[in-house]
């Protein structure tokens, strides 16, 4: 299993990246998380996962 987290301060950009990863076979892991930093700076996060591709044995 591969796991990754996409993060960006732009919610529309997060949607674009997540949609691209979904087309590549990734699945969502939970919902969107947000962190609000000082001066109202917000970062959006989405965890994703996919089955690791099996390696072909070279025996």
C-alpha positions in Angstrom: 0.0 0.0 0.0 1.3 3.4 -0.9 0.2 6.5 1.1 0.5 10.2 0.3 -0.9 13.5 1.5 -1.7 16.4 -0.9 -1.5 19.8 0.6 -2.0 23.4 -0.7 -3.4 26.7 0.5 -5.8 26.8 -2.5 -8.9 24.6 -2.2 -9.5 24.7 -6.0 -6.0 23.5 -6.6 -6.5 20.7 -4.1 -9.5 19.5 -6.0 -7.6 19.5 -9.3 -4.7 17.5 -7.8 -7.0 15.0 -6.0 -9.0 14.5 -9.2 -5.8 13.8 -11.1 -4.7 11.3 -8.5 -8.1 9.5 -8.5 -7.7 9.1 -12.3 -4.3 7.4 -11.6 -5.9 4.8 -9.3 -5.5 6.5 -5.9 -8.3 6.4 -3.3 -9.3 8.9 -0.7 -8.4 8.2 2.9 -10.8 10.2 5.0 -11.9 13.7 4.3 -10.2 17.0 3.8 -8.3 18.4 6.8 -7.5 22.1 7.3 -5.0 24.0 9.4 -5.5 27.7 10.0 -2.2 29.4 10.8 -1.6 32.9 12.1 -2.9 35.8 9.9 -5.7 33.6 8.6 -3.4 31.5 6.4 -5.2 28.2 5.7 -3.7 24.9 4.3 -5.9 22.1 3.0 -4.9 18.4 3.2 -6.2 15.2 1.6 -4.8 11.8 2.4 -4.7 9.3 -0.5 -3.7 5.6 -0.9 -3.4 3.0 -3.5 -2.3 -0.6 -3.8 1.4 -0.9 -4.5 2.0 -2.3 -8.0 3.4 -5.8 -7.8 6.9 -6.2 -9.1 7.7 -8.9 -11.7 10.2 -11.4 -10.5 13.3 -11.6 -12.7 14.4 -15.1 -11.7 
